[in-house]
């Protein structure tokens, strides 16, 4: 049972299911710069590059 709670799939694979606002918040948290005009695909690209 403890292995199940240890398995956390909130890694980069969930970026696609996040909203643009959530992605920007994550970029802010990681202090990764982005343009306010960046689209979702670009935001995901930046986050994946930070891994």
C-alpha positions in Angstrom: 0.0 0.0 0.0 2.7 2.5 0.8 4.2 2.0 -2.7 0.9 3.2 -4.1 1.0 6.5 -2.1 4.7 6.9 -3.0 3.9 6.7 -6.7 3.3 10.4 -7.6 2.6 11.0 -11.3 2.5 14.8 -11.0 5.8 15.0 -12.9 6.2 16.6 -16.4 3.8 14.1 -18.0 0.9 16.1 -16.5 1.9 19.4 -18.1 -0.5 18.8 -21.0 -3.5 18.6 -18.6 -2.5 21.9 -16.9 -4.0 25.3 -17.8 -1.8 28.1 -19.2 -2.2 29.9 -15.8 -1.1 26.8 -14.0 1.9 26.4 -16.3 2.9 30.1 -15.8 2.6 29.7 -12.0 4.9 26.7 -12.2 7.4 28.6 -14.3 7.2 31.5 -11.8 7.8 29.0 -8.9 10.9 27.6 -10.7 12.0 31.2 -11.6 12.0 30.3 -15.3 11.5 33.4 -17.6 8.8 33.3 -20.3 7.1 35.8 -22.5 3.5 36.8 -21.6 2.5 36.0 -25.2 4.0 32.4 -25.0 1.5 29.7 -25.9 0.9 26.6 -24.0 3.2 24.4 -26.1 6.1 26.8 -25.5 5.4 26.9 -21.7 5.5 23.1 -21.6 8.7 23.1 -23.6 10.3 25.5 -21.1 9.2 23.3 -18.2 10.4 20.1 -19.7 13.7 21.8 -20.4 14.0 22.5 -16.7 13.7 18.9 -15.6 
